Amino acid sequence: MRHNAAVPHPLFQARHLRKRYGTATVVDDLSFEIAPGECLGVIGPNGAGKTTTIRMCLGLTAPDEGSIEALGGLSMPRDARAIKAQLGVVSQFDTLDPDFSCAENLMVYARYFGMRRREIAPRIPQLLEFAALSHKADAKPGELSGGMRRRLSLARALVNDPKLLMLDEPTTGLDPQARHLMWERLQVLLQQGKSILLTTHFMDEAERLCSRLLVLDHGRKIAEGRPRDLIAEHLEPDVVELYGDGALELAQSPLKDFAARVEVSGETVFFYTQDARGLMAALGDRSGLRTFHRPANLEDLFLKLTGRQIREDG
């Protein structure tokens, strides 16, 4: 007889959150939880409610309905101060103090948590080393690259040794090398047992870091689960992309019978199929037509669930 391992009590729980601004409901009956050592990713189009959700979790915006409990019985906003003492935050926008050096930014931030200088001083070199910024201890934020500033923000979020990190679009605007270095640092934190709530627009980031995903659209949760499970649940395993001469005409040709689903985006046709071999054989070698055969990924999932139309609203 199998015995199920005890399920750890959630570190953080949001229940039936709702937030309205005027007549617009920007978060609508949203529930989720974060387990110890877990990275929960929140993805969705612009205007889906991701940032408002983070703001409610941080106690910066009060929900109109619903509850937030964290860290063993504490409740937001009632126990906001006690919860924030165990949270680390990296926002979308740089909030570093431009007048202080990297080391001083960490020292000053630690004082907000009531930490004494002798308590934080030994940790500052460790935090700078973790952020790969030991050589920039005396530099001011204005002298740093975008990736360095973001890593300094992450180091600053760790001064109070938080149990839970909340990261809002942490790698937006970074070049690929800087993004990968940030991912590597976050993976180290997960290995150390930290929990992370992460919002992102990057599907490769979500797939790499997140043990579970929450997909939001128009403020509502439309899917939740492990990345691979969500892909298997909602998508066919094989994708063939066609572009170039004659690609658009093929979307309505007999070739569509090889696919469970065919989508057109701009000049590219996407064939979603259980097995691409028949389609690839039928396509043969057509002059001017380019094909790309790949497994289904989170980008496909995101577009299927939320649509291919780009939304400009924030």
C-alpha positions in Angstrom: 0.0 0.0 0.0 1.4 3.4 -1.0 1.6 6.2 1.4 1.4 9.7 0.0 4.1 12.0 1.2 2.8 14.9 3.3 2.0 17.9 1.2 3.8 20.9 2.5 1.6 23.7 3.7 1.6 26.6 1.2 4.0 29.4 1.9 1.5 31.8 0.3 -2.2 31.6 -0.6 -4.4 33.9 -2.5 -8.1 33.2 -2.5 -10.8 34.7 -4.8 -9.0 38.0 -5.4 -11.0 40.6 -7.2 -10.0 44.2 -8.0 -12.0 46.8 -9.9 -11.0 50.2 -11.2 -14.2 52.0 -12.0 -16.3 49.7 -14.2 -13.3 47.6 -15.2 -12.5 44.4 -13.3 -8.8 43.9 -13.7 -8.5 40.8 -11.5 -11.5 38.5 -11.4 -11.9 35.7 -8.8 -8.2 34.7 -8.8 -6.9 32.0 -6.5 -3.5 30.4 -6.3 -0.8 29.2 -3.9 2.9 28.9 -3.7 4.7 26.0 -2.0 8.0 26.2 -0.3 10.9 26.0 -2.8 8.6 26.5 -5.8 8.7 29.0 -8.6 5.2 30.0 -9.7 5.2 31.9 -13.0 2.4 34.3 -14.0 2.0 34.8 -17.7 -0.6 36.7 -19.8 -1.0 39.4 -22.4 -0.7 43.1 -21.6 -3.7 44.1 -19.4 -4.2 40.5 -18.1 -3.8 41.6 -14.5 -0.3 40.4 -13.7 1.1 43.6 -12.1 -2.1 44.3 -10.2 -1.9 40.8 -8.8 1.7 41.4 -7.6 0.7 44.7 -6.1 -2.1 43.0 -4.1 0.3 40.3 -3.0 2.7 43.0 -1.7 0.0 45.0 0.1 0.4 48.0 -2.2 -3.1 47.6 -3.6 -6.0 46.4 -1.5 -8.3 43.7 -3.1 -12.0 44.6 -3.3 -12.7 41.0 -2.5 -10.7 37.9 -1.4 -8.0 37.1 1.0 -4.2 36.7 1.1 -2.5 34.5 3.7 1.3 34.0 3.9 4.1 32.5 6.0 2.0 30.4 8.4 -1.1 32.3 9.3 -0.3 35.9 8.5 -2.9 37.9 6.6 -2.5 40.7 4.1 -3.1 43.7 4.7 -3.5 43.1 8.5 0.0 41.7 8.9 1.6 43.5 6.0 4.6 44.6 8.0 5.4 41.1 9.3 4.9 39.6 5.8 7.1 42.2 4.1 9.8 41.4 6.6 10.1 38.0 4.9 9.6 39.1 1.3 12.1 40.2 -1.3 10.9 42.3 -4.2 12.4 43.1 -7.6 10.0 45.4 -9.5 9.9 46.1 -13.3 11.5 49.5 -12.8 14.8 50.4 -11.3 14.3 51.8 -7.7 18.0 51.9 -6.8 19.3 55.1 -5.1 21.5 56.8 -7.7 23.5 58.7 -5.0 24.8 55.6 -3.2 27.3 53.0 -4.3 26.3 49.4 -4.8 27.5 48.4 -1.3 25.7 51.5 0.2 22.5 50.7 -1.6 22.5 47.3 0.2 23.4 48.8 3.6 20.7 51.5 3.4 18.0 49.0 2.3 18.9 46.7 5.2 18.2 49.5 7.6 14.5 49.6 6.4 14.2 46.1 8.0 15.7 47.3 11.3 19.0 45.4 10.6 22.0 46.8 12.5 25.2 47.7 10.6 27.2 44.9 12.3 24.5 42.5 11.3 24.4 43.4 7.6 28.1 44.5 7.0 29.5 40.9 6.7 26.7 39.9 4.3 27.2 42.7 1.8 30.4 41.2 0.2 28.5 37.8 0.0 25.5 39.5 -1.7 27.7 41.4 -4.2 29.6 38.2 -5.0 26.2 36.4 -5.5 25.2 39.1 -8.0 28.6 39.0 -9.7 29.3 42.6 -8.7 32.2 42.3 -6.2 34.3 44.4 -8.6 31.6 47.1 -8.6 31.1 47.6 -4.8 32.0 51.2 -4.9 30.4 52.1 -8.2 27.1 54.0 -8.4 24.1 52.5 -10.3 24.5 55.0 -13.1 27.9 53.4 -13.9 26.3 49.9 -14.3 24.9 48.2 -17.3 21.2 47.2 -17.3 22.0 43.6 -16.4 24.2 44.7 -13.5 21.5 47.1 -12.1 19.0 44.3 -12.2 21.3 41.9 -10.4 22.0 44.6 -7.8 18.2 44.9 -7.3 18.1 41.1 -6.8 20.9 41.3 -4.2 19.1 44.1 -2.5 15.9 42.0 -2.4 17.9 39.3 -0.5 19.3 41.5 2.3 16.6 40.3 4.7 17.1 36.7 3.7 13.4 36.4 2.5 11.5 33.1 2.2 9.6 34.4 -0.8 10.8 36.6 -3.7 8.3 38.5 -5.9 9.8 39.4 -9.3 7.9 41.5 -11.8 9.3 41.1 -15.3 12.9 40.7 -13.9 14.7 40.4 -17.2 12.8 42.8 -19.4 15.2 45.0 -21.4 18.2 42.8 -20.8 20.4 41.3 -23.5 20.6 37.5 -23.9 23.8 37.2 -21.8 22.5 39.3 -19.0 19.2 37.4 -19.0 21.0 34.0 -18.7 23.1 35.3 -15.8 20.0 36.4 -14.1 18.3 33.0 -14.7 21.4 31.3 -13.3 21.2 33.3 -10.1 17.5 32.6 -9.7 18.0 28.9 -10.2 20.6 29.0 -7.3 18.0 30.6 -5.1 15.5 27.9 -5.9 18.1 25.2 -5.1 18.6 27.0 -1.7 14.9 26.5 -1.0 13.6 30.0 -1.7 10.1 30.4 -3.2 9.6 32.7 -6.2 6.5 34.4 -7.7 7.6 35.5 -11.2 5.7 37.5 -13.9 7.2 37.4 -17.3 6.6 38.0 -21.0 9.3 35.5 -22.0 8.1 32.0 -22.5 11.7 30.5 -22.5 12.1 32.2 -19.1 8.9 30.7 -17.8 9.8 27.2 -19.1 13.3 27.3 -17.7 12.5 28.6 -14.2 8.9 27.8 -13.3 7.7 24.6 -11.7 4.1 25.7 -12.2 2.4 28.4 -14.4 -0.6 30.5 -14.0 -2.0 31.8 -17.3 -4.1 35.0 -16.9 -6.3 36.7 -19.5 -8.7 39.6 -18.8 -8.0 39.2 -15.1 -9.1 35.6 -14.9 -7.1 32.4 -14.5 -7.6 30.4 -17.7 -5.0 27.6 -17.1 -2.7 26.4 -14.3 -0.2 23.6 -14.1 3.3 22.4 -14.9 4.6 23.8 -18.2 5.0 20.4 -19.8 1.6 19.2 -18.6 -0.1 22.3 -19.9 1.6 21.8 -23.3 0.5 18.2 -23.4 -3.1 19.0 -22.3 -3.7 21.9 -24.8 -1.5 21.2 -27.8 -0.6 18.6 -30.4 3.1 17.6 -29.9 4.4 18.5 -33.4 4.4 21.9 -35.1 5.3 22.6 -38.7 5.8 26.2 -39.7 5.6 27.2 -43.4 6.6 30.5 -44.8 7.7 31.8 -48.2 6.3 31.3 -51.7 2.8 29.8 -51.7 2.7 29.2 -47.9 -0.6 31.0 -47.3 -2.4 29.0 -50.0 -1.4 25.8 -48.4 -3.4 26.7 -45.3 -6.6 25.9 -47.2 -5.1 23.0 -49.3 -5.6 19.3 -48.7 -2.5 19.4 -46.6 -4.7 20.7 -43.7 -6.0 17.1 -43.4 -2.6 16.1 -42.0 -3.1 18.6 -39.1 -5.5 18.7 -36.1 -5.3 22.5 -36.3 -4.0 25.1 -38.8 -3.3 28.8 -37.9 -2.1 31.7 -39.9 -0.1 34.6 -38.4 1.2 37.2 -40.8 3.0 35.3 -43.6 3.5 32.1 -41.6 1.2 29.1 -41.5 1.3 26.8 -38.4 0.3 23.1 -38.7 -0.3 21.5 -35.4 -0.2 17.7 -35.7 0.1 14.5 -33.7 2.8 13.3 -36.0 4.5 15.5 -38.6 6.0 12.8 -40.8 3.0 12.5 -43.1 2.8 16.3 -43.6 6.6 16.6 -44.2 6.5 13.8 -46.8 3.5 15.4 -48.6 5.2 18.8 -48.6 8.2 17.3 -50.4 10.8 19.8 -51.7 8.9 22.9 -52.9 10.9 25.7 -54.4 10.7 28.9 -52.4 8.9 27.4 -49.5 10.6 27.2 -46.2 9.6 24.7 -43.4 10.5 24.5 -39.8 9.5 21.3 -37.8 9.7 21.6 -34.0 8.0 20.4 -30.8 5.1 22.4 -29.4 6.3 24.9 -26.8 5.0 27.5 -24.3 4.8 30.1 -27.0 2.2 28.0 -28.8 0.3 27.4 -25.6 0.2 31.1 -24.8 -1.0 32.0 -28.3 -3.6 29.3 -28.3 -5.1 30.3 -24.9 -4.8 34.1 -25.3 -5.0 34.7 -29.1 -2.4 36.0 -31.6 -3.7 39.6 -31.6 -1.1 41.9 -30.0 -2.6 44.1 -27.2 -1.2 47.5 -26.6 -3.0 48.3 -23.4 -0.8 48.1 -20.3 
